Amino acid sequence: MIAALPNHARIRPFHDALHRPQNCVRTPCNNVYMLLPKIDLAPLILIKSGEPVYGERALDDLRRRIRVAAPDAVITAIDVSQYNSGQLAMLTSPSLFGEQRAIVVPDLEKLNTAFQSDLLAYMSSPEPDIWMILKHNGGVRGKKILDACARAKVPTVAIGKVANKDRPSVVTDEVKSAKRAIAPEAVHALVDAVGSDVRELLSATDQLLADVQGKIDESDVHRYFAGRIEATGFNVADAVVAGNTGQAVELLRHAQHTGAVPVMIVTALASKFRTMAQIIGLRSNAIPVDLQLNSWVADKAQRSLRVWSQRAIGVAICEIAQADYDVKGGSRDPWYSIERAILAIGKARHLR
């Protein structure tokens, strides 16, 4: 407990917080630690988390900053799904000991009616000497609170869900925040090995940062994560393009047994070979091609064309078209159709 806070650690009155010029920091997938310092501790802070692991990091960061500002602060977490009416009033009533207090709501979207009512009432006149952090993890439940926070201009960290196309930047941002370097090939190898779960991707990146000295390259990823390739459509397609037909079939069968959708496998194959065909068109100037690709996707397609002839790509596209027809109702066994197409494309790779 503390008798008083130093001037630099005391929170500002709530009316000051309402008129901050930058009350909301938005980050679709960027490293949260690099952005949080833009938001000061305030009587109310909202974290809108579309990506659980980043939301947890944001909350942990604010907890640490509370401990720095007030080492003896009493931090209370509220389970709003089990909340009883009047609890908030008890937690925010004046204290005889004058200790700094903070209230954390880690799952605002689970609130019950009693908490919603009490919180809306509290927000109309929050205690200036209490920090309250609300974390909402998505969904429509709790919308009244979110709307009230928006109207009151509550300082907000808005974290969007990481799209699949942004997964490489999850790795690069994490590495940059540690002031380290990683090769682009290593980034994409790690994404391929670990998969789409952002929490696992960050954990794998942190493991590499801890275990590898200097710049992280592709061989480091293979050494630590060999055998962890996720069975997705794009991994199947990558194996086909690389000429690893046996691995592609193995991944395909694994995808089948883990609930993958046949159409998505074919879509990934089509995407890979369509990009290669577009690169060929761009080189020949025979047809106008408007390529809207990430540079690393285009570079990867360029490298693949060193071993794929135009004739081989034409055969592959025809096989994929047949598989597409089969998985959309043209065959009673769509998985067999995809496997047949993969084997046929594997043979066509050698055509010149």
Secondary structure, DSSP 4 states (H G I P E B T S, - for coil): --S---GGGSPPPHHHHHT-S--EEEESSS-GGGTGGGS---SEEEEEESSHHHHHHHHHHHHHHHHHH-TT-EEEE--TTS--TTHHHHHHSPPSS---EEEEETTGGG--HHHHHHHHHHHTS--TTEEEEEEE-SSSTTHHHHHHHHHHT--EEEEPPPPGGGHHHHHHHHHHHTT--B-HHHHHHHHHHH-S-HHHHHHHHHHHHHH--SSB-HHHHHHHHTT-----HHHHHHHHHTT-HHHHHHHHHHHHHTT--HHHHHHHHHHHHHHHHHHHHHHHTSS-------HHHHHHHHHHTTT--HHHHHHHHHHHHHHHHIIIII-S-HHHHHHHHHHHHHHHTT--
